[in-house]
Amino acid sequence: MQRQSFELLILGSSSAAPTTKRNPSAQLLNVAERFFLMDCGEATQIQLRKYKTKFQKIDHIFISHLHGDHFLGLPGFLASMHLLGRKQELNVYAPKELKDVIDMLNNVSETRMNYQIKWHFTKNDKLNLLFEDEKVAVHSFPMKHRIFCTGFLVKEKPLLRKIDKYELEKHKLSVADINKLRKGEDVINADGKKVKNKDVTIDPEPPRSFAYCSDTIYDEELVKYVNGVDLLYHESTFLNDNAKRAGETFHSTAEQASKIAKLAKVKQLLIGHFSARYGDLEPFIKEAVPYFKNVVLAIEGKKLKI
């Protein structure tokens, strides 16, 4: 049986100012065909079209904070969904002030959406559950930036146990029995005999996880929130040649991102949010790998299967 999807698409990887090759922050995560948009910088909807993603599949948008390079693409994206005939509800998880911004724009333009936007206001005090269903859970967690800012932690729910068909043939089991076994329970078969779960099932693949750290100063407090994730995205606006500037603006360097990855014992580190002053991005890898080996660059169009 093919495993359910868990894939990240990079839509934008620049910091405050876009370049001819890099757009502001945006990433699209697909978990079991639930599509989560992480931040929505300028040109996000153009990037979605470029990489052939259907707008209406996205039912959840997460905005980390209200610096323009992380949300200024949202008004246009919401309007496009309206013009394309969207009817289903859209969930937006963001600082509470963003609703005021969107409402103001809709009022002055006399825009009335065809669909409802359900707002979920984020907090940056602790780990907070934002969304959950039978497949996945999404939490927010606090980050240290110049303004209110949260990261996002996405965790796949534990999968059902696999049935060992060879062992199963030895027992008289109903469909209901099989469903219980997949959930980890023991059952009583048609002959009144106890069938132990461990004898007829196989461990499923371990659940996967992704953490999104948009803008933050170097902060070891993040480790407790992102510990052990399969993929950590951590902003790396600067190289060490601008470490002082990173501290002043509450951003991080590639080296600092890799140190967080090492402390958190994550499996892979994705770095992005690059300052426009850097054309060549390879130095970011060279600066990070002495501290954490498994590092990749956030490049537009890159897909990472987790």
QUIURJO-V635262 format. One record per pair of residues at least 4 apart in sequence whose C-alpha atoms are under 7 Angstrom apart, sorted by the first residue. I is the first residue (numbers start at 1). GAP is how many residues later the second one is. If there is no record, write none. Layout:
# QUIURJO-V635262
I|GAP + I|GAP
This chain:
# QUIURJO-V635262
4|28 + 5|25 + 5|26 + 5|27 + 5|28 + 6|24 + 6|25 + 6|26 + 6|299 + 6|300 + 7|22 + 7|23 + 7|24 + 7|296 + 7|297 + 7|298 + 7|299 + 8|19 + 8|20 + 8|21 + 8|22 + 8|295 + 8|296 + 8|297 + 9|18 + 9|19 + 9|20 + 9|292 + 9|293 + 9|294 + 9|295 + 10|16 + 10|17 + 10|18 + 10|288 + 10|289 + 10|290 + 10|291 + 10|292 + 10|293 + 11|15 + 11|16 + 11|33 + 11|36 + 11|289 + 11|290 + 12|10 + 12|11 + 12|12 + 12|13 + 12|14 + 12|15 + 12|288 + 13|9 + 13|10 + 13|11 + 13|12 + 13|259 + 13|260 + 13|261 + 13|285 + 13|286 + 13|287 + 14|4 + 14|8 + 14|9 + 14|10 + 14|11 + 14|259 + 14|260 + 14|261 + 14|262 + 15|9 + 15|10 + 15|54 + 15|222 + 15|258 + 15|259 + 15|260 + 15|261 + 16|8 + 16|53 + 17|259 + 18|4 + 18|5 + 18|6 + 18|258 + 19|4 + 19|257 + 22|278 + 23|20 + 24|17 + 24|18 + 24|45 + 24|46 + 25|14 + 25|15 + 25|16 + 25|44 + 25|45 + 25|248 + 26|12 + 26|13 + 26|14 + 26|15 + 26|18 + 27|10 + 27|11 + 27|12 + 28|7 + 28|8 + 28|9 + 28|10 + 29|6 + 29|7 + 29|8 + 30|4 + 30|5 + 30|6 + 31|4 + 35|22 + 35|23 + 35|24 + 35|25 + 36|22 + 36|24 + 36|25 + 37|23 + 37|24 + 37|25 + 38|23 + 38|24 + 38|25 + 39|23 + 39|24 + 39|25 + 39|31 + 39|32 + 40|4 + 40|30 + 40|31 + 40|32 + 40|33 + 40|34 + 41|27 + 41|28 + 41|29 + 41|30 + 41|31 + 41|32 + 42|27 + 42|30 + 42|31 + 43|4 + 43|30 + 44|4 + 44|29 + 45|4 + 45|32 + 46|4 + 47|4 + 48|4 + 48|5 + 49|4 + 51|250 + 55|26 + 56|25 + 56|30 + 59|31 + 59|32 + 60|30 + 60|31 + 60|32 + 61|30 + 61|31 + 61|32 + 62|30 + 62|31 + 62|32 + 63|7 + 63|8 + 63|30 + 63|31 + 64|30 + 64|85 + 64|86 + 64|87 + 64|150 + 65|5 + 65|30 + 65|83 + 65|84 + 65|85 + 66|4 + 66|5 + 67|4 + 68|4 + 73|4 + 74|4 + 75|4 + 75|27 + 76|4 + 77|4 + 78|4 + 79|4 + 80|4 + 81|4 + 81|5 + 82|4 + 82|31 + 82|32 + 85|29 + 86|28 + 86|29 + 87|27 + 87|28 + 88|27 + 89|26 + 89|27 + 89|28 + 89|29 + 90|26 + 90|27 + 90|28 + 91|26 + 91|27 + 91|28 + 92|25 + 92|26 + 92|27 + 92|28 + 93|26 + 93|27 + 93|28 + 93|29 + 94|4 + 94|26 + 94|27 + 94|28 + 95|26 + 95|27 + 96|25 + 97|4 + 98|4 + 99|4 + 100|4 + 101|4 + 102|4 + 103|4 + 104|4 + 105|4 + 106|4 + 106|5 + 106|6 + 107|4 + 124|17 + 124|18 + 124|25 + 124|26 + 125|17 + 126|15 + 126|16 + 127|12 + 127|13 + 127|14 + 128|11 + 128|12 + 128|13 + 129|9 + 129|10 + 129|11 + 130|8 + 130|9 + 130|10 + 131|6 + 131|7 + 132|4 + 132|5 + 132|6 + 133|4 + 134|23 + 135|21 + 135|22 + 136|19 + 136|20 + 136|21 + 137|17 + 137|18 + 137|19 + 138|14 + 138|15 + 138|16 + 138|17 + 139|13 + 139|14 + 139|15 + 140|10 + 140|11 + 140|12 + 140|13 + 141|9 + 141|10 + 141|11 + 141|84 + 142|7 + 142|8 + 142|9 + 143|6 + 143|7 + 143|8 + 143|73 + 144|5 + 144|72 + 144|73 + 145|4 + 145|70 + 145|71 + 145|72 + 145|105 + 146|104 + 151|61 + 151|62 + 151|63 + 152|59 + 152|60 + 152|61 + 153|57 + 153|58 + 153|59 + 154|55 + 154|56 + 154|57 + 155|53 + 155|54 + 155|55 + 156|51 + 156|52 + 156|53 + 157|50 + 158|48 + 158|49 + 159|45 + 159|48 + 160|22 + 160|23 + 160|44 + 161|21 + 161|22 + 161|23 + 161|40 + 161|41 + 161|42 + 161|43 + 162|20 + 162|39 + 162|40 + 162|41 + 162|42 + 163|19 + 163|37 + 163|38 + 163|39 + 164|4 + 164|36 + 164|37 + 164|38 + 165|4 + 167|33 + 168|32 + 172|17 + 172|18 + 173|4 + 173|5 + 173|16 + 173|17 + 174|4 + 175|4 + 176|4 + 177|4 + 177|10 + 178|4 + 179|4 + 180|4 + 180|5 + 181|4 + 181|5 + 181|16 + 184|13 + 185|12 + 186|9 + 186|10 + 186|11 + 187|7 + 187|8 + 187|9 + 188|4 + 188|5 + 188|6 + 188|7 + 189|4 + 189|5 + 189|6 + 197|4 + 208|22 + 208|98 + 209|20 + 209|21 + 209|22 + 210|19 + 210|20 + 210|21 + 210|22 + 211|15 + 211|18 + 211|20 + 211|21 + 211|22 + 212|20 + 212|21 + 212|22 + 213|20 + 213|21 + 213|22 + 214|20 + 214|21 + 215|20 + 215|36 + 216|34 + 216|35 + 216|36 + 217|30 + 217|33 + 217|34 + 217|35 + 218|34 + 218|38 + 220|40 + 222|4 + 223|4 + 223|37 + 223|40 + 223|41 + 226|38 + 227|37 + 227|38 + 227|39 + 228|36 + 228|37 + 228|38 + 228|39 + 229|37 + 229|38 + 230|36 + 230|37 + 230|38 + 230|76 + 231|35 + 231|36 + 231|37 + 231|38 + 232|34 + 232|36 + 232|37 + 232|38 + 233|36 + 233|37 + 233|38 + 234|23 + 234|36 + 234|37 + 234|38 + 235|17 + 235|22 + 235|36 + 235|37 + 235|38 + 236|16 + 236|17 + 236|18 + 236|21 + 236|35 + 236|36 + 236|37 + 236|38 + 237|14 + 237|15 + 237|16 + 237|35 + 237|36 + 237|37 + 237|38 + 238|4 + 238|5 + 238|8 + 238|14 + 238|15 + 238|16 + 238|36 + 238|37 + 239|4 + 239|14 + 239|15 + 239|45 + 240|13 + 242|4 + 243|4 + 243|10 + 244|4 + 245|4 + 246|4 + 246|5 + 246|6 + 246|7 + 247|4 + 252|4 + 252|5 + 253|4 + 254|4 + 254|30 + 254|33 + 254|34 + 255|4 + 255|32 + 255|33 + 256|4 + 257|4 + 258|4 + 258|30 + 258|33 + 258|34 + 259|4 + 259|32 + 259|33 + 260|4 + 261|4 + 261|5 + 261|8 + 261|31 + 262|4 + 262|29 + 262|30 + 268|26 + 268|27 + 269|25 + 269|26 + 269|27 + 270|25 + 270|26 + 270|27 + 270|28 + 271|25 + 271|26 + 271|27 + 272|25 + 272|26 + 282|4 + 283|4 + 284|4 + 285|4 + 285|10 + 288|4 + 289|4 + 289|6
